[in-house]
Amino acid sequence: MSTVPLDAVHEAAGARMTTFAGTRMPLQYAGIQEEHLAVREHAGLFDVSHMAELRVGGADALAFLRYALLNDAAKLKVGRAHYTMVPNDRGGLVDDAYLYRLDDADWLLVANAANRAAVADRLQDVATGFGDAHVRDVSDAWALLALQGPAAASLLDRHVAADLAATRKNATFATTFDGVAVRLARTGYTGEDGFEIFVPPSDVAPVWHALVGDGVAPCGLGARDTLRLEAGFPLYGHELDGAHDPRCTPFAWVVKDKPFAGDAGWPTEPACPRRLVGVRLAERGIAREGYAVRRPDGPEVGTVTSGTLSPLTRDAIAFAWVDGTLAAPGTALEVDVRGRAVGATVVDLPFFTPDR
C-alpha cells in the first residue's frame, strides 16, 4: 500500500481513511453529506494525488495521441484540455482520462489511479509505431488537489498570480500559489466550477493548509463519488470498462470519426444490445452496484453500476446498463433493492446542473 504526501495531514485532521487503488486515501472528514453540500454551496478541497499522470512529448506526439485516444487531440490548442478515452482492441476501454496540452509538443494525460500501469503500458505499446513520440509516467512527480465549488475562483484568487476571471473552463497554465510553482486547470469531477492544482509533493502541504485555513471544507472520496454521480459523470470500473462499447453510453460524443489504435476490433457501428442510462427511483433507497433492473413486474433487463441517495435533492439516483430498447427517457423500470421492487424511470443526464 502506498500513501499520498498529505497522509499525515489527513490522519492528524481526523479523516476516516480507506485504501483505494492501492493507496491510503481519506474517505471522509465531517461526513459525506456535509462535504457534498459544502462543494455545492461554497467550496471543498479534495486530495487526489493518487491519480496517474503521464507526460507525452516529441515531434510526433500529436499524431500519436490522435491515434492512441478516442477524442481528437488536434482540437486542443496550447493551454486547453478535454475529456477523452483510451481504447482497447476489443471495442471497449483501457480507461477514461483527461488530456492537457501544455505546449506544442508537450502533453499531460491524467488517468485513473487503478489503471496507472495499464494506461502507461497501452500508450507505450502504441507509441512504438511512431517516430518521435515518448510517454513517461510522472505520477510521483505531482501531488494533485481539486478545489471545487461556486466560491472556488474567489478563494483561489487570493493566492495565485493569475487572472482567474478571464480563465475559461478547461484552461490550464503554470502560475504560482503563494510563491509555490503550480499548474492550474479549470477542470474537475464534481459538476461545479473549480480548479485542479498540480503541485510538487514537497510543496503541497502549504497549499492545502492555506485553502483549508480560508474556510474550504476538506473532502474525501465518499463525497467525490456522490458529486460525480449527481453530475452524471461515469467512473471506470463501474459505468465504463473493457467490455462495453462507449458508443452505447451518453458519452459517445468522445469517440471522434478518425482511425484509432484497436479500431479493427471495434464494430463499424455499435450494436448496443444494452445502453447505459440514468434512472431515478420513485422511493428513497440506494440502488447499489449489481442490483437487478427489471421491467415492471417483468423479467430482468439490466444491472445497476452506481447509485446513491443524492445529498442535495434527496432523490435516489443511479446509472444502469439496460436492454437497448428500454433506454428512452421516461421508460418505466423497477430496481430490485434488497428484494423489494422499487419503481424507477429512465431520465436524461445529468441528475443535477448548478443553476448559476
Residue pairs with C-beta under 8 A, 6 or more apart in sequence:
1 19
1 22
1 23
1 24
2 22
2 23
2 24
2 50
3 23
3 24
4 10
4 23
4 24
4 25
4 47
4 49
4 50
4 143
5 49
5 143
5 201
5 202
5 204
5 205
6 47
6 49
6 143
6 204
6 205
6 208
7 24
9 205
9 208
9 209
10 17
10 26
10 47
10 218
11 17
13 29
13 218
14 29
15 26
15 27
15 28
15 29
15 218
15 220
16 26
16 27
16 28
16 29
16 220
17 24
17 25
17 26
17 27
18 24
18 25
18 26
18 27
18 221
19 25
20 50
20 113
20 114
20 221
21 50
21 112
21 113
21 114
21 116
22 113
22 114
23 50
23 113
25 47
25 50
25 220
25 221
26 47
26 218
26 220
26 221
27 220
27 221
27 222
28 35
28 219
28 220
28 221
28 222
28 223
29 35
29 217
29 218
29 219
29 220
30 217
32 220
32 222
32 223
32 226
32 311
33 311
34 217
35 44
35 217
35 218
35 219
35 220
35 222
35 223
36 223
36 226
36 227
36 230
36 311
36 312
37 311
37 312
38 44
38 149
38 217
38 219
39 148
39 149
39 190
39 192
39 217
39 219
39 223
39 227
40 149
40 150
40 192
40 227
40 312
40 354
41 149
41 150
42 149
42 150
42 151
42 215
42 216
42 217
43 147
43 148
43 149
43 150
43 151
43 152
43 155
43 194
43 215
43 216
43 217
44 147
44 148
44 149
44 190
44 216
44 217
44 218
44 219
44 223
45 145
45 146
45 147
45 148
45 208
45 211
45 212
45 216
45 217
45 218
45 219
46 145
46 146
46 148
46 219
46 220
46 221
46 223
46 224
47 143
47 144
47 145
47 208
48 144
48 145
48 146
48 196
48 224
49 142
49 143
49 144
49 145
49 201
49 204
50 113
51 110
51 111
51 112
51 113
51 139
51 144
52 110
52 111
52 112
52 113
52 115
52 116
52 119
52 120
52 137
52 139
53 108
53 109
53 110
53 111
53 137
53 138
53 139
53 141
53 142
53 144
53 198
54 108
54 109
54 110
54 111
54 119
54 120
54 123
54 135
54 136
54 137
54 138
54 139
55 106
55 107
55 108
55 109
55 135
55 136
55 138
56 64
56 65
56 106
56 107
56 108
56 109
56 123
56 133
56 134
56 135
56 136
57 105
57 106
57 107
57 133
57 134
57 136
58 64
58 105
58 130
58 131
58 132
58 133
58 134
59 105
59 131
59 132
59 133
60 130
60 131
60 132
60 133
61 105
61 106
61 107
61 132
61 133
61 134
62 73
62 74
62 105
63 130
63 133
64 126
64 127
64 130
64 133
65 73
65 99
65 107
66 72
66 73
66 74
66 258
66 260
67 126
67 129
67 130
67 259
67 260
67 261
68 86
68 122
68 123
68 126
68 127
68 260
68 261
69 84
69 85
69 86
69 87
69 97
69 99
69 109
69 260
70 84
70 85
70 86
70 87
70 246
70 254
70 255
70 256
70 260
71 82
71 83
71 84
71 85
71 99
71 254
71 255
71 256
72 256
72 258
73 84
73 99
73 101
73 107
75 82
76 82
76 99
76 101
77 101
78 101
78 102
78 103
78 104
79 101
79 102
79 171
79 172
79 173
80 100
80 101
80 170
80 171
80 172
81 98
81 99
81 100
81 101
81 170
81 171
81 172
81 185
81 187
82 98
82 99
82 170
83 96
83 97
83 98
83 251
83 254
84 96
84 97
84 98
84 99
84 109
84 254
85 93
85 95
85 96
85 97
85 240
85 246
85 251
85 254
85 255
86 93
86 94
86 95
86 96
86 97
86 111
86 119
86 122
86 123
87 93
87 94
87 260
87 261
87 262
87 263
87 266
88 94
88 122
88 242
88 262
88 265
89 261
89 262
89 264
89 265
90 242
90 243
90 262
90 265
91 243
91 245
91 265
91 266
91 267
91 270
92 241
92 242
92 243
92 244
92 245
92 246
93 236
93 240
93 241
93 242
93 244
93 246
94 115
94 118
94 119
94 122
94 242
95 111
95 112
95 115
95 118
95 119
95 236
96 111
96 112
96 234
96 236
96 240
96 251
96 254
97 109
97 110
97 111
97 112
97 119
98 109
98 110
98 187
99 107
99 108
99 109
99 110
100 107
100 108
100 109
100 110
100 172
100 185
101 107
101 172
102 108
102 172
102 183
109 119
109 123
110 144
111 119
112 119
112 236
112 237
114 236
114 237
115 236
116 137
116 139
120 135
120 137
122 261
123 135
124 135
126 261
127 133
127 134
127 135
140 201
141 200
141 201
142 198
142 199
142 200
142 201
143 198
143 199
143 200
143 201
143 203
143 204
144 196
144 197
144 198
144 199
145 196
145 197
145 199
145 204
145 207
145 208
145 211
146 188
146 189
146 190
146 194
146 195
146 196
146 197
146 224
147 155
147 156
147 194
147 195
147 196
147 197
147 211
147 216
148 188
148 189
148 190
148 192
148 193
148 194
148 227
149 190
149 192
149 193
149 194
149 216
150 192
150 193
150 354
150 356
152 192
152 193
152 194
152 195
153 164
153 165
153 167
153 193
153 195
155 211
155 214
155 215
155 216
156 164
156 184
156 195
156 211
157 164
157 165
158 214
159 177
159 178
159 207
159 210
159 211
160 175
160 176
160 177
160 182
160 184
161 175
161 176
162 173
162 175
162 184
164 195
167 173
167 184
167 186
168 186
169 186
169 187
169 193
170 185
170 186
170 187
171 185
171 186
172 183
172 184
172 185
172 186
172 187
173 183
173 184
174 181
174 182
174 183
174 184
175 182
175 183
175 184
176 182
177 197
177 199
177 207
177 210
178 206
178 207
178 210
180 199
180 200
180 203
180 206
180 207
181 199
181 200
181 203
182 197
182 198
182 199
182 203
182 207
183 197
183 198
183 199
184 195
184 196
184 197
184 198
185 195
185 196
185 198
186 193
186 194
186 195
187 194
187 195
187 196
188 194
188 195
188 196
189 224
189 227
189 228
189 231
189 233
190 224
190 227
190 228
190 231
191 227
191 228
191 230
191 231
191 232
191 233
191 350
191 352
191 353
191 354
192 227
192 231
192 354
193 354
197 207
199 207
208 218
212 218
225 235
225 306
225 308
226 308
226 310
226 311
228 235
229 306
229 307
229 308
229 317
229 318
229 319
229 351
230 308
230 310
230 312
230 313
230 317
230 350
230 351
230 352
231 350
231 351
231 352
231 353
232 250
232 278
232 349
232 350
232 351
233 350
234 240
234 249
234 251
234 276
234 319
235 306
238 289
238 305
238 306
238 319
239 249
239 276
239 305
239 306
239 319
240 246
240 249
240 251
244 274
244 276
244 321
245 266
245 267
245 270
245 271
245 272
246 252
246 254
246 255
247 255
247 270
247 272
248 270
248 272
248 274
248 275
248 276
248 324
249 275
249 276
250 276
250 277
250 278
250 349
252 270
272 324
273 323
273 324
274 302
274 321
274 322
274 323
274 324
275 321
275 322
275 323
275 324
275 327
276 305
276 319
276 320
276 321
277 319
277 320
277 321
277 322
277 327
277 346
277 347
278 317
278 318
278 319
278 346
278 347
278 348
278 349
278 350
278 351
279 287
279 293
279 317
279 318
279 319
279 320
279 333
279 335
279 344
279 345
279 346
279 347
280 315
280 316
280 317
280 344
280 345
280 347
280 351
281 287
281 315
281 316
281 317
281 318
281 335
281 337
281 342
281 343
281 344
282 342
282 343
282 344
282 345
283 316
283 342
283 343
284 309
284 314
284 316
285 309
285 316
285 337
285 340
285 342
286 307
286 308
286 309
286 316
286 337
287 304
287 307
287 316
287 317
287 318
287 320
287 335
287 337
287 342
287 344
288 304
288 307
289 304
289 305
289 306
289 307
290 303
290 304
291 303
291 304
291 307
291 335
291 336
291 337
292 300
292 302
292 303
292 304
292 335
292 336
293 300
293 301
293 302
293 303
293 304
293 320
293 322
293 333
293 334
293 335
293 336
293 344
294 300
294 301
294 333
294 334
294 335
294 336
294 341
295 301
295 326
295 333
295 334
296 332
296 333
296 334
296 343
297 334
297 341
301 322
301 323
301 326
301 333
302 320
302 321
302 322
302 323
302 326
302 333
303 320
303 321
304 318
304 319
304 320
304 335
305 318
305 319
305 320
305 321
306 318
306 319
307 316
307 317
307 318
307 319
308 316
308 317
308 318
309 315
309 316
309 317
310 316
310 317
310 351
310 352
312 352
313 351
313 352
315 351
316 342
317 351
318 335
318 344
320 335
322 333
322 346
326 333
326 346
327 346
328 346
329 346
329 347
329 348
330 345
330 346
331 345
331 346
332 343
332 344
332 345
333 343
333 344
333 345
333 346
334 341
334 342
334 343
334 344
335 341
335 342
335 344
336 342
